């Protein structure tokens, strides 16, 4: 059996650990249907910022009715994984945010996105990297600012 590797289009990818199928729907709505994933691909392409950081993985911990995993209390950046050339960032998505998406309280959901992605950008840019680390922070910062200007383009008003 041969496996075909998934092509990474953006330096930023996302995954979700979800508490139930309803909150999974809320996560998918925000990330895919509102176009966040497409804008990451468009404005923050993979392979553009150096050779030592190939993936910034956003791990959304989406609170639901099943409490089988721990929700982080705040957005936290993890250590650099040299072998994977990646950094993971844990993001809590509490039940009120999922409910806001599912019930059409878009202002709350939009605020969550702006706050979350602002913090993600700050964490990546303020992280201390080794001296010889090949990651162009200036290029990433410039592209991230453009991404942030377009973050909510696909979100309902």
N, C-alpha and C positions, 0 to 999 in steps of 0.2 A: 504494500500500500504506500502510495506517495502522498505526501501532504504538500500543499501549495501554501507558501507563506503569505500572510495578509499584507498587502501593500499599505504602508503608512504614508498618508498624504500630507500630514501636518506634524510638526514637532510636538503638538499637544494632542493627546488622545484622552478618551474618557471611558470609564467603566462604572457600573453601579452595583452595589450590594443593596438589595431591596427587601423591605419587611413584608411585602405582599404584592399581589398582582395589580391592585389599584394604584399604589404608589409607583410601581414600575411604569405604569401608563403615564403618570405625571412626569417622571424623569424623561421618558421617550418623547413626550410632547415638547418639553422644553429643549432637549438636546437635538432632536432630529427634526420634528415638525416646525419648530420655530427657526430652524436653520443655523443653530450654533455650530454644529459639526461642519457644515458647508463653508461657513465663514472662517473657521479655523483653517480648513484646507486652503481657502483662497488667500488669506492674509498672513498665515504663519506656516509656509510650506516646509516640509521635511528636507533636511540636507542643506539648508541655507546658512546655518549659524555656527558651523564648525563640526569637528569630528568627535568630540568627547561627550556631547549631550545630544542624543538622537531622539529622546522621548521624554516628555513631561506628562506623566499619567495622572489625570484627575480621577480620584477614586471617590465617587459620591456614595455616601452612606445614607440611604433613603429610609427614614423611619416610617414604619407601617404598624399594622396591628400585631405582627409577630415580633417578639423581642428576642430573637435568637442571635443577635450580634450587637456589638457595642457601637454606639454613635459617638464620634469624637465631640468634645465640647466646643471645639473651635477648629478653624482651618489650620492644618499643620503640614509643614513640608518635612519629608523624610530625608534620610541620608542618601547621598549619591550612590547608585549601584553601578560600580565600574564595569562589571561583566556585561550588564545589559545596556550600559551607557544611558541610564535613565534616572529620573527623580520622580517619586510619587508624591502626590499632595492629597491628603485626606480632607474631604469636605463633608460636613454634616448638612443634610437636607432634612430638616425636621418636619414632622407631620403637618403643621400649619402651612408650610410652603406647598406641599403636595396637594393639600386640600384647596389652597388658593388656585392652583392651576386647574384642578378638576372642577371647581365651582365657578371659574371665570373671574376670580379676583386678580386680574392681571397686574394691577399696580404693585401688589405684594410680591408677586412672582418676578416682575421686572426689577424691583428693588433688590431682591435676592440675587439675581443674575449680576447686576452692576456691582453690588458689594462683593460677591464671590470672586468675580473676575478681576476686580481691582486688587483684592488681597492676593490672588494668585500671581498677578504681575509683580506686585511688590515683593513677594516671597522669592520669586525666581531671580529678580534683579538684585535683591539685597543679600542673597545667599553668598557665603564666602566659598569661592572655588580655589583649588590648588593653583599655584603660580603658573604652571605650564599648561593650564586647562584651556583647550581649544573651544571656546564658546564666545561668539561675538555679541556681547551684551548690548552694545550700542545699536547694532543692526536689529537685534531682537526687540529692544525697547522701541525703536522707531516703528517697526511693523506692528508691535503690540498696541501702540497708541492708535494706529489706523484701525486695527481690529476692534478696539474699544469704541471708537466712533461709530462703528457699524454693528456692534453687539446686538442691539435690539431691533435691527431692521426687519426681521421676520416675526417679531413678537406682536401679538394682538394689542390693540390700544384700549 
